[in-house]
Amino acid sequence: MFYENWMSYIKDDTKITKLAMPGAHNAATKGMLFPGRCQDGTLLEQYEYGVRKFGIRLKRKKNGKLYISHSVSTGMRAEEAFSYFDEILNKYDDFFIIDIRVYPDQPIGPLTFHFDCDPAEVDALIEKYLQPEVYALTDFDDIRNVTLGDIKKSGKRYVIHNEKELYKYSRNVHLLEPWDPKVFGLKPEKFVKEDLKYLKELESEGFFWFQTQQTPNIGTENGLKWPPTLDKLLRPHFPWMMEQIANDPVMLEKVNIVAGDFMTADHMKENEILYLNLAKDVVKPELRDVYAKAIGKDI
């Protein structure tokens, strides 16, 4: 049960923006064809592996229904994806972040693909599956001041991020998400070094979404290798990257959400990310040994 409730091991006075938590890039892409598929687990399975930040991208198809999107790739119905949040809320207690967006327009060669959806339809899904009146965290001035203890007292279970606050219960929580196609298209051994510079050099006014997945881009060193292949190439370098963060006071202070692809392949990424909370000294003292054992780490 550790991964399902790992936040219960964290000190109540820990600010949610200072907590190291696993995140899932393009979280709801299970079952999508390989150019767009970044995850092989459902949202429920990702939660059960320790993921607490979910990136959801939407688009409306010509049939008028909402689907999960990753660029021109289309996945499951949005309703199916949202239904997993209902299961999470009914089974578990940890706090999580839902980042809901419409996929941005995509220029591909001479064509530009346009995506949209009706916010009212998303509101309906939130009302149906997320019990927002009870569980949505909306009453705060600055997310940087919110602690896990505050969240527990409020009974809230999640925050919905949308920078335009398009949805009834969403908040424009500052979410720094540095990304450059040239950097994310480097060979893995180069990428991990360049990616760490974001943590070294940038500051967030809220959540810091540190992305570790590589992306296929024409003209870069990796070219058009698809996410499953890129992830296999990156995985051997992931522990080194987390070790650098753990041993650097500046990066350790800033690190917050560490997101990646294929977060249910095994527990390796979650274990490496969750170790950062031991390095940050935010695990309850009486539970440090149990926490460390659960993730297979020495302290």
C-alpha positions as CSV (number, residue, x, y, z in Angstrom):
1,M,0.0,0.0,0.0
2,F,3.0,2.4,0.1
3,Y,2.7,3.9,-3.4
4,E,-1.1,4.4,-3.0
5,N,-0.7,6.6,0.1
6,W,3.0,7.7,0.1
7,M,1.9,11.3,1.0
8,S,0.9,10.0,4.5
9,Y,4.6,9.6,5.2
10,I,5.3,13.3,4.6
11,K,5.3,16.0,7.4
12,D,2.1,18.1,7.6
13,D,4.0,21.4,7.4
14,T,5.5,20.5,4.0
15,K,4.4,22.9,1.3
16,I,2.9,21.2,-1.6
17,T,5.2,23.1,-4.0
18,K,8.2,21.8,-2.1
19,L,7.2,18.2,-2.2
20,A,8.9,15.9,-4.8
21,M,6.2,14.0,-6.6
22,P,6.0,11.8,-9.7
23,G,4.1,13.1,-12.6
24,A,2.8,11.6,-15.9
25,H,3.4,13.4,-19.2
26,N,0.4,12.9,-21.5
27,A,-1.1,10.8,-18.7
28,A,-4.2,9.4,-20.5
29,T,-2.6,8.0,-23.6
30,K,-2.8,4.3,-22.8
31,G,-4.0,2.5,-25.9
32,M,-3.1,5.3,-28.3
33,L,-1.0,4.3,-31.4
34,F,2.7,4.5,-30.7
35,P,3.5,8.0,-32.2
36,G,1.3,9.5,-29.4
37,R,1.4,6.9,-26.7
38,C,3.4,8.0,-23.7
39,Q,1.8,5.8,-21.0
40,D,0.9,2.1,-20.8
41,G,-1.1,2.4,-17.5
42,T,-4.5,3.8,-16.8
43,L,-4.8,6.9,-14.6
44,L,-5.8,4.7,-11.7
45,E,-2.7,2.4,-12.3
46,Q,-0.4,5.4,-12.5
47,Y,-1.8,6.7,-9.2
48,E,-1.2,3.3,-7.7
49,Y,2.4,3.5,-8.8
50,G,2.8,6.8,-7.0
51,V,2.0,9.4,-9.7
52,R,0.4,12.6,-8.3
53,K,0.4,15.0,-11.3
54,F,-1.6,14.1,-14.4
55,G,-1.3,15.9,-17.7
56,I,-4.6,15.6,-19.7
57,R,-4.9,16.9,-23.2
58,L,-8.3,17.1,-25.0
59,K,-9.8,17.7,-28.4
60,R,-13.2,17.4,-30.0
61,K,-13.5,15.1,-33.0
62,K,-15.8,15.6,-35.9
63,N,-18.4,13.4,-34.2
64,G,-18.7,16.2,-31.6
65,K,-17.3,14.0,-28.7
66,L,-14.3,14.8,-26.5
67,Y,-11.2,12.6,-26.8
68,I,-7.8,12.4,-25.3
69,S,-5.2,13.9,-27.7
70,H,-1.5,14.0,-28.2
71,S,-0.9,16.2,-31.3
72,V,-2.7,14.5,-34.2
73,S,-3.0,11.2,-32.3
74,T,-6.3,10.4,-30.7
75,G,-6.9,8.2,-27.8
76,M,-9.8,7.1,-25.5
77,R,-13.0,9.1,-25.0
78,A,-12.4,11.8,-22.4
79,E,-15.3,10.4,-20.4
80,E,-13.4,7.1,-20.0
81,A,-10.3,8.9,-18.8
82,F,-12.2,11.0,-16.2
83,S,-13.9,7.9,-14.9
84,Y,-10.6,6.8,-13.5
85,F,-10.5,9.8,-11.2
86,D,-13.8,8.7,-9.7
87,E,-12.1,5.4,-8.8
88,I,-9.1,7.1,-7.3
89,L,-11.3,9.4,-5.2
90,N,-13.3,6.4,-3.9
91,K,-10.3,4.2,-3.1
92,Y,-7.5,6.5,-1.9
93,D,-6.7,9.7,0.0
94,D,-3.5,11.3,-1.4
95,F,-3.7,14.8,-2.9
96,F,-3.1,15.1,-6.7
97,I,-2.9,17.6,-9.5
98,I,-4.9,17.5,-12.7
99,D,-3.6,19.6,-15.6
100,I,-6.4,19.9,-18.2
101,R,-5.8,21.6,-21.5
102,V,-6.9,21.6,-25.1
103,Y,-4.0,20.5,-27.3
104,P,-2.5,23.6,-29.0
105,D,-2.7,24.1,-32.8
106,Q,-0.1,21.9,-34.5
107,P,1.7,23.1,-37.7
108,I,2.9,20.0,-39.6
109,G,4.4,21.0,-42.9
110,P,2.0,23.2,-44.9
111,L,-0.9,22.2,-42.7
112,T,-2.0,23.4,-39.3
113,F,-4.2,21.2,-37.2
114,H,-6.6,23.0,-34.9
115,F,-8.0,21.5,-31.7
116,D,-10.9,22.8,-29.5
117,C,-13.6,21.7,-27.1
118,D,-16.5,23.3,-25.3
119,P,-15.5,24.1,-21.6
120,A,-19.0,23.3,-20.6
121,E,-18.5,19.7,-21.7
122,V,-15.4,19.5,-19.5
123,D,-17.3,21.0,-16.6
124,A,-19.9,18.3,-17.0
125,L,-17.2,15.6,-16.8
126,I,-15.7,17.3,-13.7
127,E,-19.1,17.4,-12.1
128,K,-19.9,13.8,-13.0
129,Y,-16.6,12.2,-11.9
130,L,-14.7,14.5,-9.6
131,Q,-17.2,15.7,-6.9
132,P,-15.7,19.2,-7.2
133,E,-17.9,20.8,-4.6
134,V,-16.4,18.5,-2.0
135,Y,-12.9,17.7,-3.3
136,A,-11.6,20.6,-5.6
137,L,-9.0,22.8,-3.9
138,T,-9.9,26.4,-5.0
139,D,-9.8,28.5,-1.9
140,F,-6.2,29.8,-1.7
141,D,-4.4,33.0,-2.6
142,D,-0.9,31.6,-3.3
143,I,-0.4,27.9,-3.8
144,R,3.2,28.3,-2.4
145,N,1.7,28.8,1.0
146,V,-0.5,25.6,1.0
147,T,0.8,22.8,3.2
148,L,-0.1,19.1,3.2
149,G,-1.6,19.8,6.7
150,D,-3.8,22.6,5.2
151,I,-5.0,20.2,2.5
152,K,-5.8,17.4,5.0
153,K,-7.8,19.8,7.3
154,S,-9.8,21.1,4.3
155,G,-10.6,17.6,3.1
156,K,-9.7,18.6,-0.5
157,R,-8.2,16.0,-2.7
158,Y,-6.9,17.7,-5.9
159,V,-6.4,21.0,-7.7
160,I,-7.3,21.4,-11.3
161,H,-4.8,23.6,-13.2
162,N,-5.8,25.5,-16.3
163,E,-3.9,28.7,-17.0
164,K,-7.0,30.4,-18.6
165,E,-9.3,29.0,-15.9
166,L,-11.6,27.7,-18.6
167,Y,-13.3,25.3,-16.3
168,K,-15.6,26.0,-13.3
169,Y,-13.3,24.6,-10.6
170,S,-9.9,25.2,-12.3
171,R,-7.3,27.6,-11.0
172,N,-4.5,29.3,-12.8
173,V,-1.8,27.8,-10.6
174,H,1.6,28.9,-11.8
175,L,3.2,25.9,-13.4
176,L,6.7,26.4,-14.8
177,E,7.3,23.8,-17.5
178,P,10.5,24.5,-19.4
179,W,10.7,22.8,-22.8
180,D,12.9,23.3,-25.9
181,P,12.7,20.9,-28.8
182,K,16.5,21.1,-29.4
183,V,17.2,20.2,-25.7
184,F,14.6,17.4,-25.6
185,G,15.8,16.0,-28.9
186,L,19.4,15.5,-27.7
187,K,21.0,12.1,-27.2
188,P,20.1,10.9,-23.7
189,E,23.5,11.4,-22.2
190,K,23.5,15.0,-23.4
191,F,19.9,15.6,-22.6
192,V,20.0,14.7,-18.9
193,K,22.8,17.3,-18.4
194,E,21.1,20.0,-20.3
195,D,17.7,19.3,-18.7
196,L,19.2,19.8,-15.2
197,K,20.1,23.3,-16.1
198,Y,16.5,24.3,-16.0
199,L,16.4,23.4,-12.3
200,K,19.7,25.3,-11.7
201,E,18.7,28.5,-13.5
202,L,14.9,28.9,-13.4
203,E,12.5,29.9,-10.6
204,S,8.9,29.0,-10.3
205,E,6.1,31.0,-8.7
206,G,4.1,27.9,-8.0
207,F,4.7,24.3,-9.2
208,F,7.9,23.4,-11.0
209,W,7.0,20.8,-13.6
210,F,10.4,19.2,-14.4
211,Q,9.9,17.1,-17.5
212,T,12.3,14.2,-18.1
213,Q,10.7,12.6,-21.1
214,Q,12.4,13.1,-24.5
215,T,10.3,14.1,-27.5
216,P,10.7,13.2,-31.2
217,N,11.5,16.3,-33.4
218,I,12.7,16.5,-36.9
219,G,16.2,18.0,-37.2
220,T,17.3,16.9,-33.7
221,E,19.8,14.3,-32.7
222,N,17.1,11.7,-31.8
223,G,15.0,12.5,-34.9
224,L,11.7,10.8,-35.1
225,K,12.2,8.0,-32.6
226,W,8.8,7.4,-30.9
227,P,8.2,7.7,-27.2
228,P,8.6,4.0,-26.3
229,T,12.0,3.9,-28.0
230,L,13.1,7.2,-26.5
231,D,12.1,6.0,-23.0
232,K,14.1,2.8,-23.3
233,L,17.2,4.9,-24.3
234,L,16.6,7.4,-21.4
235,R,15.9,5.0,-18.5
236,P,19.5,4.0,-17.8
237,H,20.3,7.7,-17.3
238,F,17.4,8.6,-15.1
239,P,18.9,7.5,-11.7
240,W,22.0,9.6,-12.4
241,M,19.8,12.6,-13.1
242,M,17.9,12.2,-9.8
243,E,21.2,11.7,-7.9
244,Q,22.5,15.0,-9.2
245,I,19.4,16.7,-7.9
246,A,19.6,15.0,-4.5
247,N,23.3,16.1,-4.1
248,D,22.8,19.7,-5.2
249,P,21.1,22.1,-2.6
250,V,19.9,24.5,-5.3
251,M,18.2,21.9,-7.4
252,L,16.9,19.9,-4.4
253,E,15.2,23.0,-3.1
254,K,13.5,23.7,-6.4
255,V,12.5,20.2,-7.5
256,N,8.8,19.6,-7.2
257,I,6.9,17.6,-10.0
258,V,9.2,15.2,-11.9
259,A,7.3,14.0,-14.9
260,G,8.0,11.3,-17.4
261,D,6.7,8.8,-19.9
262,F,5.8,5.2,-19.1
263,M,5.5,5.7,-15.4
264,T,4.0,2.2,-14.9
265,A,6.8,0.3,-16.7
266,D,8.1,-0.5,-13.2
267,H,8.7,1.5,-10.0
268,M,12.2,2.7,-10.9
269,K,11.3,6.3,-11.7
270,E,8.9,6.7,-8.8
271,N,11.5,5.3,-6.4
272,E,14.2,7.7,-7.6
273,I,11.8,10.7,-7.4
274,L,10.4,9.8,-4.0
275,Y,13.9,9.4,-2.7
276,L,14.2,13.2,-3.1
277,N,11.8,13.7,-0.2
278,L,14.2,11.9,2.1
279,A,17.0,14.2,0.8
280,K,14.7,17.2,1.4
281,D,14.0,15.9,4.9
282,V,10.3,16.2,4.6
283,V,9.5,12.6,5.6
284,K,8.2,12.1,9.1
285,P,11.2,11.1,11.3
286,E,9.4,8.1,12.8
287,L,8.6,6.8,9.2
288,R,11.9,7.5,7.5
289,D,13.2,3.9,7.8
290,V,9.9,2.5,6.5
291,Y,9.7,5.0,3.7
292,A,13.3,4.3,2.6
293,K,12.7,0.5,2.7
294,A,9.6,0.8,0.6
295,I,11.5,2.5,-2.2
296,G,14.6,0.4,-1.8
297,K,16.9,3.1,-0.7
298,D,19.5,3.4,2.1
299,I,19.5,6.5,4.4
